[in-house]
C-alpha cells in the first residue's frame, strides 16, 4: 500500500502550485507552496483536506473564476494523477451553489483521477437533482465517467462519506447499475459489483432480486459481476444468494475436518488444518467451501470471521482435499487474545465441521 507521502508528496504539491499559478491562480500560489512544506505527520486524508484548503485559498473565490482556472489547468498534460485529487475535493466547496456546472467540471476531471469522493456532496445535498446528471454519465463514451456514475453513488464507498439516503433506500440509483452491469469495461463492471455488494449489506433481498433480474438476460460477463456483487451474502451463508448462484445449502456431501495439525498457535505463527469434502450425491455439485475462525475476545466471547477456501464443482463420488495455513500475524485491524478459538468448515453456507485450537497472545 503506498504511503501518504508517496500519494501526495511535497514535490507533488509544489508541482500543483506551479501549474495552477500558470493557469491563472494567485501568482506563485503561496498557500500551496506553504502547505507543501507542512505535510509531515499528516495522514493521506489529512493531506487531501489541507491541500484542498490551500487550493481554495489560491484560486478565485467566485465560481466563474475558479472554474476558469481549473479548466485552463485541464489543458495542461502535466495536470494528472494524485495532484488532481485535492482539486476535485475543492469543486463541491465552490460548486454546490451552482450545482450542475460543478458536476460538469467533475465529469471532466475524473479521467485524470477519480472524482468518486468529490461527487458525493452533490448527492447528499440533493439526491434527485444530482442523479438526473449522474444517470446521463452511464452513457458516456469515457469508461472513467461511466465508472464514476456507479462508484460515486455507492452507499458505503470506503474512505468516503456514506450516502445516508442511499443506505436507507438504494433503489433510486439502481437505473445507473442497470445501465452498466454489462458494460464493455471490466473497470466499470467491477464498480457495479462493489455497488451491489454495498446494497447487499443493508438490503440483501433487494440485492438478490437485482442480481436475479440481471441473470435473466445474462451476457458473458454477468455471472462474474453477480458473483462478486453477492460475495458478502455468500460468505454469510445466505441461502437465497447461494441458491441463485447454483450452490444449494442442502448439497449432499460428507466432510472430514477441519483436522487441526497445530493445536497450539502463537501470534505470528500459522494455524494449519486439513480438510476433505466428498460429493455423496448422484449429480455434480457446485460447492463454495469457506472456513470460519471464531476469535476469542477479552471477555471470553467469540466473534466469527469468514475466509474463502475454494469454489469448485465436484462430480458424483469425487473428493476435494486440501491443507490451509491461516496466518495469525499481528495486524492493525484486530487485537488477538489468548484462549481457545474455534475453526469451522462451511459448505454452501452451512457449517459442516469444527475444531478447537489454542492461541497464545502476548
N, C-alpha and C positions, 0 to 999 in steps of 0.2 A: 504494500500500500504506500503510495507516495506521501511524503511528509508535507505539512503545511507550507514549509519554505520551498519545497520543490514545486508545488502547485502555484503559489502566489508569492514569489520571491521579491526581495528588494529591487533587483535589477528589472524584473517584470514590471513592477510599479513605476520605476523610472522610465522605462520604455513607453508605458502608457502615458506618463506625464508629457514626454516629448511629442508623442503622437497627437494627443488632444490639444496641446498648445499649437501645433501646426494646423490643426483642424479648426481653430478659432476660439478655443477656450481662453482662460486668463493667461496672459503672457507668462511663460515659463512654468505654469501650473504649480504655484507654490505649495498648495495644500497637499497635492500628490507627492511632490518632492520631499516635503517634511514627513509625510506618512511613510515613505519608503525607508526612512532612517529610524522608524519607530515601530517595527513589526515584531521584534524579538519578543518571545513569550506568548504571542497570540496564537490561538488555535486557527484552523482554516476558516471556520465560520466567523471568528473574531476578526481575522484579516479581511474577509469579504466585507463585513459591515464597516470596518474602519476605512477601507479604500473606497467603498461606495460613498461614504460621507465626504471624503476628500474630492471625489468626482463631482458631487453636488456643489461643493464649495468653489470648484474651479470652473464649472460650466454655468451658463446663464441661468438665472432663477426663473425666467419665463419659459413656457413650453416651446414656443416657436424657436427661440434662441437655442435652447437645449437640444431640440430635435435637429436643428441645422448642423450643430457641431458633431453630433453622433453620426448623422448621415454623411457628412464630409469624411469622418473617420472611416466609415464603411467603404469608402472608395480607395482607402489605403490598404494594400495587401498585407502590410505588417500588422494590421489590427485583427488579431486572431488569437485563438487559444484562451488560456486562463485569464489574460488581461481583460478580456471582454466580459467576464462573469460579473465583476462589480458594476460595470456599466449597465448590464442587464438589470441588476438589482436596483439601480438608480431610476430606471424608467418608470416603475409604478409610483415612486415618490413624486415625480413631476407629472406623470401621465394619467393618473386616475381621474383627475378633474376633466380631462378632455376625452378620456376613455378609449374610443375606437382608434384614434391616431396613436395612442400608447400601445395598443395591441398590434397595430400595423408595424410599429417600429420593432417590437419583439419578434414578429414574423420575419423581419429582415435580419435581425441579429442572431437568431437561433442557429443558422448554418455555421456561424463562427464558433460558437459553443452554446450548448443548450440553454434555452430560457425557461426551462420547466419550472424552476422555482419562482422566477420573476412574474410569470403569468398568473400565479395563484392569488395575489392580492386583488386582481380584477375579478376572479371567480368568487372570491369571498365577499367582495363589495356588492356585486350584482350578478349572481349566477346566470340568470336568464339572458341578460344583455351580453355577457361575456361568451356564453355558449353559442349565441347566434353568430358570433365571429369564428369561434373555435371550430364549429361544425364545418364551416367552409374550408378550414385548413385540412380537413380529412381528404379533400380532393386536390390538394396542392401537388404540383409536379415534383417538388423537392421532398425527399424522404425525411429530412431533418424537420421540416414543418409538419409533415403528417405525424411523425413520432411525437412532436410537441403537443398535438391535439390529444393524443392518448395519455402521454406521460404527465402533461400539465394538469389533466383532470383526474388523476388518480386520487382516490380519497385519502390514502395513507402513504403518500410518497415519502420515502426515507430522506432524512436530512432536510426536510422542508416542512412548513406548517401544514397541518391537516386541513382538509376542506370539510368543515362540520356539516354543511348542507348535504354533501355527497356521501359522507359517512352515514348520515341518517337515512338518506334515500338516494342511491346511486343511479336510479333509473333515468333521470334527465340526461346523463352523459352516455347512456347505452347506444344511442344512434351513432355516436363517434366510433365506438368499438365495432358496431355492426358494419360500418363502412371500411374498417381497417383490418379485421381479423384474417382476411385472405389477401392482404397487401403483398405486393411482389417483393418487398424488402423484409429480410429477416430481422433487421434492426427495428422496424416498425412492429412486426408481429410479436417480437419479444416484449415490447412495451404493452401491447394488448394483453398478452398472457399475464404480465405482472399486474396490470389494472384489474383483470378478472380475479386474480388471487387476492388483491385488496378487497374486492367486493365480497369474496367468499368468507373473509374473516368476520364480517358483520351480518351478511345476508347469504348464508350458504344455499338456501333453497333457490334464491334468485340466480346465484352463480351457476348452479347445476342446470336450472331451466334455460339460461342463456347458452350454456355450452351445448345442451341437447339440441337447441334450435340451430346452432351453427353446424353441428354434426349432421343434421338432416340434409343440408345442401353442401356437404363437405367437399373441399378441394384437396389436393395432395398434401397441403401443409396444415390443414385444420386440426387433424388429430394431435399433432405436436403442440399446437397453440393451446388446445383444450387441456391436454395432459399437464402442461406446465402451469396453466392457469388454475387447475384444481389440485395442485400439489399439496397445499396445506390441508385440504379436506381428505385427501388420500392418506397422508401421514397421520391424520387424526382418526382414521378408520371410519369415516362417514360412509355408510352403506350406499346411499343414493349416488355419491360420486364414484365409488368403486364399481357399482353395477353399471353405470353409464359407460365406464371405460372398459367393461368386459371382465372385471375382476370380482367374481362373485364371493361375498363373505363366507358362503357355505360350501366353498370348493372342497371336494373330498381329498384330503391329504393326511399323511402321517408325518409326524415331526419328531426328530431326535435332537434334543438340545434346547437351549444353548448349554453346551458342556464346557464349563469354565476350566481352563488349564492354568490360570493364575489366580487362585482363590484369595490371595492377599496382594494388594496393589498399593504402591506408594505414589503420591503425587509426583508427576514427572515420568512415571512408568506407563505401561500399557496393560489394559485388561485384554486377555486373549480368550476367545471361545470358539468352539467348533459347532457346526450345525449340519443337519441333513433333512431335506424335505422331499417326500415321495408322493407322486400323484397316484392315489389309490383308485381313481375313477376309470371309466372306460372311454372317456373323451379327453382331448388335450385340455390343459388347464392354464389359464393366464394368471400368473402369480406376481404379486407385489410383496416382496419379503423385506421387512424392516426389523429393526431392533429398538427396544426402548430401555434407556437407562434411567432408573429412579434414583436421583441424587438425594442423599440424606442431608437434611438441614440441621442447623444448630439446635433446634427444639425437638429433634428426633423424627419429625415428619419427613415425607419424601415427595419430591416433585419429579414428574416424568418428562423426559425429552426424547423425541422420536428421531432416529437416524436411518437413512436409507442403506439397504444392503444391495438388493438386486431386483430388477424386473425381468421376468423370464417366462417363456412358455415351456411347459413340461408335457411330454407325451404320456399316454397311459403307462403306468409302471415305472416311469423314468424318475430318477433321484437326482436332486441338486445337493451338492455338498460344498462346504467352504469353511474357511477359518477367518475370523475377524480380529484385528488388532485395534482396539479403541484407546486413543490417547487420553491420558489424564495430565497432559502438560498444562501448567498454570496459564490461565487466560484472564483478561481483564474483566470479561463479562460474567464470570462465575467464580464464586468462592467455594472451595471444597471443604468438607467437614469429615472428620474421622467417623467410622462406624460401618455397619452393614448396609450395603447398597444392593439393588436388585437389577438384573438384566433380563429382558423378556424377548422372545421372538414373536413377531406379529406378521401373520399371513393374511393378505387381503383385508386388513383392518382388524382381524381377530387375534387375540393373544393365544398362542398355541404351546408355549413352554416358557419356563423361567428358572433362574438360578440366582443364589445369593453369593456375593463376594464382599470382602472387607477392604476398605480404603483407609490408608494411613495418611493423614494430612498433618502438615506442620502445626 
